[in-house]
Amino acid sequence: MSGATTPSGSKADVDLKDQGDGRQLGSMAVAETGLYRLTDGTHLAFAASGPLNPLEIADLRSTAEKMQPLLTASGGRAFRLSDGHLPDIRKVDAGHATSGSNWIGLLGSQDYVVTGIRQMSLLPVYAGLFLGLGALILAWRREGR
């Protein structure tokens, strides 16, 4: 008997049959796509379940064509960064252009409220003056020796 850990982390038992040549064979029904971890207490193995070429890695070419519907709907633009030139990032208001030939605009939502500002001195003025004069006197005294 060995144990299997599913991609979601739940445990399952797998009955292994000895093949006589140092191998054991077992099977279990899987309902999740992902990586399964199998162990007999001594050995550890991994098995993948699901498509070998899932949609997110089926075509890894960098093109703007797949994003074009979203770019058109949002007024955005795709930039190629391979030439080493990064576009400027600007804050833009709603209704204005969100991109240009060498810049990308981020819409400002104006969704914040400032409820107050509290400022306090790190050091009172007289204490700073006293410390500064004291340091000046000590330096002058040390230099005079």
Accessible surface in RSA format (square Angstrom, percent):
REM  Atomic radii and reference values for relative SASA: ProtOr
REM  Chains: A
REM  Algorithm: Lee & Richards
REM  Probe-radius: 1.40
REM  Slices: 20
REM RES _ NUM      All-atoms   Total-Side   Main-Chain    Non-polar    All polar
REM                ABS   REL    ABS   REL    ABS   REL    ABS   REL    ABS   REL
RES MET A   1   155.68  80.6  99.17  65.6  56.52 134.6  97.61  83.0  58.07  76.9
RES SER A   2    11.18   9.4   4.61   6.2   6.57  15.1   7.64  16.3   3.55   5.0
RES GLY A   3    25.65  31.6   0.00   N/A  25.65  31.6  20.69  56.8   4.96  11.1
RES ALA A   4     1.04   1.0   0.00   0.0   1.04   2.4   0.31   0.4   0.73   1.9
RES THR A   5    28.52  20.3  27.80  28.2   0.71   1.7  20.13  27.0   8.39  12.7
RES THR A   6    17.66  12.6  13.34  13.5   4.31  10.3  13.34  17.9   4.31   6.5
RES PRO A   7    52.98  38.6  16.18  14.8  36.80 133.8  22.34  18.4  30.64 190.4
RES SER A   8    85.57  72.3  42.69  57.0  42.88  98.8  46.79  99.6  38.78  54.3
RES GLY A   9    43.60  53.8   0.00   N/A  43.60  53.8  26.79  73.5  16.81  37.7
RES SER A  10    60.76  51.3  50.43  67.3  10.33  23.8  48.47 103.2  12.28  17.2
RES LYS A  11   157.59  76.9 127.66  78.3  29.94  71.3  96.71  87.1  60.88  64.8
RES ALA A  12    34.29  31.5  23.36  36.0  10.93  24.9  33.10  46.6   1.19   3.1
RES ASP A  13   108.68  76.1  81.34  81.0  27.34  64.6  12.80  30.1  95.88  95.6
RES VAL A  14     8.73   5.7   7.04   6.4   1.69   4.1   8.73   7.6   0.00   0.0
RES ASP A  15    80.83  56.6  70.83  70.5  10.00  23.7  26.86  63.2  53.97  53.8
RES LEU A  16    49.57  27.6  30.59  21.9  18.99  47.7  30.59  21.5  18.99  51.1
RES LYS A  17   122.78  59.9 119.05  73.0   3.73   8.9 100.88  90.8  21.90  23.3
RES ASP A  18   107.76  75.5  76.58  76.2  31.18  73.7  29.10  68.5  78.66  78.4
RES GLN A  19    79.67  44.6  48.68  35.6  30.99  73.8  10.36  22.1  69.31  52.6
RES GLY A  20    69.34  85.5   0.00   N/A  69.34  85.5  35.17  96.5  34.17  76.5
RES ASP A  21    94.07  65.9  60.15  59.9  33.92  80.2  47.57 112.0  46.50  46.4
RES GLY A  22    79.64  98.2   0.00   N/A  79.64  98.2  40.78 111.9  38.86  87.0
RES ARG A  23   154.12  64.7 150.12  76.5   4.00   9.5  63.48  86.8  90.64  54.9
RES GLN A  24   100.53  56.2  71.31  52.1  29.22  69.6  15.59  33.2  84.95  64.4
RES LEU A  25   113.14  63.0 111.47  79.7   1.67   4.2 112.24  78.8   0.90   2.4
RES GLY A  26    31.63  39.0   0.00   N/A  31.63  39.0   6.73  18.5  24.89  55.8
RES SER A  27   104.63  88.4  77.07 102.9  27.55  63.5  47.83 101.9  56.80  79.6
RES MET A  28    62.85  32.5  31.76  21.0  31.09  74.0  41.64  35.4  21.21  28.1
RES ALA A  29   102.61  94.3  67.98 104.9  34.63  78.8  78.00 109.8  24.61  65.2
RES VAL A  30    74.76  49.2  44.43  40.2  30.33  73.1  47.56  41.3  27.20  73.8
RES ALA A  31   109.55 100.7  64.05  98.8  45.50 103.5  74.39 104.8  35.15  93.1
RES GLU A  32    58.64  33.7  51.72  39.1   6.92  16.5  35.54  68.7  23.10  18.9
RES THR A  33    98.39  70.0  74.40  75.4  23.99  57.2  43.42  58.3  54.97  83.1
RES GLY A  34    25.98  32.0   0.00   N/A  25.98  32.0  25.84  70.9   0.14   0.3
RES LEU A  35   103.58  57.7  91.11  65.2  12.46  31.3  91.11  64.0  12.46  33.5
RES TYR A  36     8.49   4.0   8.35   4.8   0.14   0.4   7.03   5.3   1.46   1.8
RES ARG A  37   107.98  45.3 107.31  54.7   0.67   1.6  25.77  35.2  82.21  49.8
RES LEU A  38    53.32  29.7  52.31  37.4   1.01   2.5  52.45  36.8   0.87   2.3
RES THR A  39    50.00  35.6  46.44  47.1   3.57   8.5  39.71  53.3  10.29  15.6
RES ASP A  40    60.88  42.6  33.65  33.5  27.24  64.4  15.02  35.3  45.86  45.7
RES GLY A  41    73.73  90.9   0.00   N/A  73.73  90.9  36.68 100.7  37.05  83.0
RES THR A  42   116.48  82.8  81.84  83.0  34.64  82.5  54.99  73.9  61.48  92.9
RES HIS A  43   127.68  69.8 122.08  84.9   5.59  14.3  95.04  97.9  32.64  38.0
RES LEU A  44    90.08  50.2  57.12  40.9  32.96  82.9  57.67  40.5  32.42  87.2
RES ALA A  45    52.61  48.4  47.14  72.7   5.47  12.4  52.41  73.8   0.19   0.5
RES PHE A  46   116.88  58.5  86.07  53.3  30.82  80.2  86.16  52.2  30.73  87.9
RES ALA A  47    43.98  40.4  37.19  57.4   6.79  15.4  43.98  61.9   0.00   0.0
RES ALA A  48    85.78  78.9  50.58  78.0  35.20  80.1  51.19  72.1  34.59  91.6
RES SER A  49    27.92  23.6  16.73  22.3  11.19  25.8  13.08  27.8  14.84  20.8
RES GLY A  50    41.66  51.4   0.00   N/A  41.66  51.4  16.41  45.0  25.25  56.6
RES PRO A  51    90.76  66.2  66.37  60.5  24.39  88.7  77.99  64.4  12.77  79.4
RES LEU A  52   172.39  96.0 142.46 101.9  29.93  75.2 145.49 102.2  26.90  72.4
RES ASN A  53    95.34  65.7  78.56  75.9  16.78  40.4  27.90  67.1  67.44  65.2
RES PRO A  54    34.22  24.9  31.40  28.6   2.81  10.2  34.22  28.2   0.00   0.0
RES LEU A  55   163.68  91.2 144.89 103.7  18.79  47.2 147.41 103.5  16.26  43.8
RES GLU A  56   134.46  77.2 106.85  80.8  27.61  65.7  63.07 122.0  71.39  58.3
RES ILE A  57    88.55  50.4  79.53  59.2   9.02  21.7  79.53  57.3   9.02  24.5
RES ALA A  58    51.73  47.6  26.07  40.2  25.65  58.4  26.07  36.7  25.65  68.0
RES ASP A  59    50.09  35.1  31.25  31.1  18.84  44.5  19.25  45.3  30.84  30.8
RES LEU A  60   135.67  75.6 102.02  73.0  33.65  84.6 106.92  75.1  28.75  77.4
RES ARG A  61   178.96  75.1 156.84  80.0  22.12  52.7  72.03  98.4 106.93  64.8
RES SER A  62    81.29  68.7  58.53  78.1  22.76  52.4  43.69  93.0  37.60  52.7
RES THR A  63    59.49  42.3  38.32  38.8  21.17  50.4  37.94  51.0  21.54  32.6
RES ALA A  64    41.28  38.0  30.14  46.5  11.13  25.3  34.18  48.1   7.10  18.8
RES GLU A  65   139.63  80.2 124.94  94.5  14.70  35.0  49.79  96.3  89.85  73.4
RES LYS A  66   141.48  69.0 113.33  69.5  28.16  67.0  94.18  84.8  47.31  50.4
RES MET A  67    94.06  48.7  93.44  61.8   0.63   1.5  62.13  52.8  31.94  42.3
RES GLN A  68    87.75  49.1  87.75  64.1   0.00   0.0  40.72  86.7  47.04  35.7
RES PRO A  69    96.78  70.5  82.71  75.4  14.07  51.1  91.51  75.6   5.27  32.7
RES LEU A  70   108.30  60.3 103.18  73.8   5.12  12.9 106.85  75.0   1.45   3.9
RES LEU A  71    25.29  14.1  24.56  17.6   0.73   1.8  24.69  17.3   0.60   1.6
RES THR A  72    98.69  70.2  75.27  76.3  23.42  55.8  73.68  99.0  25.01  37.8
RES ALA A  73    91.39  84.0  47.51  73.3  43.88  99.8  59.20  83.4  32.19  85.3
RES SER A  74    69.44  58.7  40.81  54.5  28.63  66.0  44.90  95.6  24.54  34.4
RES GLY A  75    42.96  53.0   0.00   N/A  42.96  53.0  33.86  92.9   9.10  20.4
RES GLY A  76    31.00  38.2   0.00   N/A  31.00  38.2  15.38  42.2  15.62  35.0
RES ARG A  77   111.87  47.0  91.57  46.7  20.29  48.3  30.29  41.4  81.58  49.4
RES ALA A  78    49.72  45.7  25.36  39.1  24.36  55.4  31.99  45.1  17.73  47.0
RES PHE A  79    52.80  26.4  23.36  14.5  29.44  76.6  27.30  16.6  25.50  73.0
RES ARG A  80   137.92  57.9 118.86  60.6  19.05  45.4  54.59  74.6  83.33  50.5
RES LEU A  81    98.80  55.0  82.78  59.2  16.02  40.3  83.07  58.3  15.73  42.3
RES SER A  82    97.89  82.7  53.85  71.9  44.04 101.5  52.43 111.7  45.46  63.7
RES ASP A  83    96.03  67.3  67.38  67.1  28.65  67.7  43.09 101.4  52.94  52.8
RES GLY A  84    62.84  77.5   0.00   N/A  62.84  77.5  35.78  98.2  27.06  60.6
RES HIS A  85   139.32  76.1 129.64  90.1   9.67  24.7  99.25 102.3  40.07  46.6
RES LEU A  86   137.13  76.4 112.12  80.2  25.01  62.9 112.60  79.1  24.53  66.0
RES PRO A  87    23.05  16.8   9.59   8.7  13.46  48.9  13.00  10.7  10.05  62.5
RES ASP A  88    78.34  54.9  73.62  73.3   4.73  11.2  17.27  40.6  61.08  60.9
RES ILE A  89   122.51  69.7  90.87  67.7  31.64  76.3  90.87  65.4  31.64  85.9
RES ARG A  90   111.93  47.0 104.63  53.3   7.30  17.4  42.42  58.0  69.50  42.1
RES LYS A  91   136.65  66.7 104.49  64.1  32.16  76.6  70.98  63.9  65.67  70.0
RES VAL A  92    18.62  12.3  13.39  12.1   5.22  12.6  18.62  16.2   0.00   0.0
RES ASP A  93    81.90  57.4  78.46  78.1   3.44   8.1  18.41  43.3  63.50  63.3
RES ALA A  94    81.70  75.1  61.60  95.1  20.09  45.7  62.52  88.0  19.18  50.8
RES GLY A  95    87.18 107.5   0.00   N/A  87.18 107.5  42.90 117.7  44.28  99.2
RES HIS A  96   119.47  65.3 105.53  73.4  13.94  35.7  79.01  81.4  40.46  47.1
RES ALA A  97    67.58  62.1  46.67  72.0  20.92  47.6  58.09  81.8   9.49  25.1
RES THR A  98    24.55  17.5  19.42  19.7   5.13  12.2  18.81  25.3   5.74   8.7
RES SER A  99    24.95  21.1  11.82  15.8  13.13  30.2   1.22   2.6  23.73  33.2
RES GLY A 100    18.03  22.2   0.00   N/A  18.03  22.2  18.03  49.5   0.00   0.0
RES SER A 101    99.05  83.7  73.26  97.8  25.79  59.4  49.52 105.4  49.53  69.4
RES ASN A 102    86.83  59.9  83.26  80.5   3.57   8.6  30.33  73.0  56.50  54.6
RES TRP A 103    37.85  15.2  37.85  18.3   0.00   0.0  24.59  13.1  13.26  21.5
RES ILE A 104    56.04  31.9  56.04  41.8   0.00   0.0  56.04  40.4   0.00   0.0
RES GLY A 105     9.22  11.4   0.00   N/A   9.22  11.4   0.00   0.0   9.22  20.6
RES LEU A 106   105.25  58.6 103.84  74.3   1.41   3.6 105.25  73.9   0.00   0.0
RES LEU A 107   107.89  60.1  80.09  57.3  27.80  69.9  80.15  56.3  27.74  74.6
RES GLY A 108    17.10  21.1   0.00   N/A  17.10  21.1   6.94  19.1  10.16  22.7
RES SER A 109    93.43  78.9  59.04  78.8  34.38  79.2  48.60 103.5  44.82  62.8
RES GLN A 110   107.84  60.3  83.47  61.0  24.37  58.0  49.03 104.4  58.81  44.6
RES ASP A 111   125.07  87.6  97.71  97.2  27.36  64.7  17.67  41.6 107.40 107.1
RES TYR A 112   147.89  69.0 122.28  69.6  25.60  66.6  97.96  73.6  49.92  61.5
RES VAL A 113   129.15  85.0  99.10  89.7  30.04  72.4 102.68  89.2  26.47  71.8
RES VAL A 114   106.22  69.9  75.82  68.6  30.40  73.3  79.57  69.1  26.65  72.3
RES THR A 115   132.94  94.6  90.88  92.1  42.06 100.2  66.21  88.9  66.73 100.9
RES GLY A 116    58.29  71.9   0.00   N/A  58.29  71.9  35.32  96.9  22.97  51.5
RES ILE A 117   143.37  81.6 103.15  76.8  40.22  96.9 107.43  77.4  35.94  97.5
RES ARG A 118   209.84  88.1 175.50  89.5  34.33  81.7  73.58 100.6 136.25  82.6
RES GLN A 119   161.60  90.4 127.44  93.1  34.16  81.3  44.54  94.8 117.07  88.8
RES MET A 120   154.01  79.8 119.04  78.8  34.97  83.3 111.11  94.5  42.91  56.8
RES SER A 121    82.71  69.9  56.84  75.9  25.88  59.6  26.48  56.4  56.23  78.8
RES LEU A 122   184.25 102.6 152.22 108.9  32.03  80.5 156.87 110.2  27.38  73.7
RES LEU A 123    87.94  49.0  75.13  53.7  12.81  32.2  75.13  52.8  12.81  34.5
RES PRO A 124    87.12  63.5  80.44  73.3   6.68  24.3  86.50  71.4   0.62   3.9
RES VAL A 125   122.49  80.6 110.39  99.9  12.11  29.2 117.27 101.9   5.22  14.2
RES TYR A 126   179.75  83.9 176.78 100.6   2.97   7.7 128.83  96.8  50.91  62.8
RES ALA A 127    36.20  33.3  28.06  43.3   8.14  18.5  34.81  49.0   1.39   3.7
RES GLY A 128    28.49  35.1   0.00   N/A  28.49  35.1  18.98  52.1   9.52  21.3
RES LEU A 129   104.68  58.3  97.39  69.7   7.29  18.3 102.36  71.9   2.32   6.3
RES PHE A 130   151.56  75.8 148.16  91.8   3.39   8.8 150.98  91.5   0.57   1.6
RES LEU A 131   105.88  59.0  99.49  71.2   6.39  16.1 101.24  71.1   4.64  12.5
RES GLY A 132    42.22  52.1   0.00   N/A  42.22  52.1  35.77  98.2   6.45  14.5
RES LEU A 133    92.00  51.2  90.68  64.9   1.32   3.3  90.89  63.8   1.10   3.0
RES GLY A 134    27.64  34.1   0.00   N/A  27.64  34.1  26.58  73.0   1.06   2.4
RES ALA A 135    61.57  56.6  51.21  79.0  10.37  23.6  55.72  78.5   5.86  15.5
RES LEU A 136   117.11  65.2 112.72  80.6   4.39  11.0 116.15  81.6   0.95   2.6
RES ILE A 137   103.33  58.8 102.86  76.6   0.47   1.1 102.95  74.1   0.38   1.0
RES LEU A 138   121.95  67.9 118.28  84.6   3.68   9.2 118.57  83.3   3.39   9.1
RES ALA A 139    59.90  55.1  48.13  74.3  11.76  26.8  55.83  78.6   4.06  10.8
RES TRP A 140   192.37  77.2 186.35  90.2   6.02  14.1 160.21  85.4  32.16  52.2
RES ARG A 141   157.19  66.0 145.01  73.9  12.18  29.0  47.33  64.7 109.86  66.6
RES ARG A 142   187.73  78.8 177.73  90.6  10.01  23.8  56.44  77.1 131.30  79.6
RES GLU A 143   146.45  84.1 125.10  94.6  21.35  50.8  48.38  93.6  98.08  80.1
RES GLY A 144    67.69  83.5   0.00   N/A  67.69  83.5  35.57  97.6  32.12  71.9
RES ARG A 145   210.90  88.6 144.75  73.8  66.15 157.5  88.35 120.7 122.56  74.3
END  Absolute sums over single chains surface
CHAIN  1 A    12907.0       9709.0       3198.0       8067.6       4839.4
END  Absolute sums over all chains
TOTAL         12907.0       9709.0       3198.0       8067.6       4839.4
